[in-house]
């Protein structure tokens, strides 16, 4: 399967909140794993987390590609094409 155009056109922005999920930190929530938006650097929690802030960020902004923000992981996910890169 060919790589989608979103995965091949990602940036590498600095994490806005390197210590954790931006919304969970602001509201006292908790997360399981973290994801970094490769368009703006937003850090959100994964879909296994109660609030699913990474997916919510995509739905609110249309920023298509998130990257795992977990140590030792280097995969990316495109929400638009449901494809991993």
Secondary structure, DSSP 8 states (H G I E B T S, - for coil): ----HHHHT------S-TTS-HHHHHHT---SSEEEETTT--EEE-TTSSS-HHHHHHHHH---EEEE-STT---EEETTTTEE-
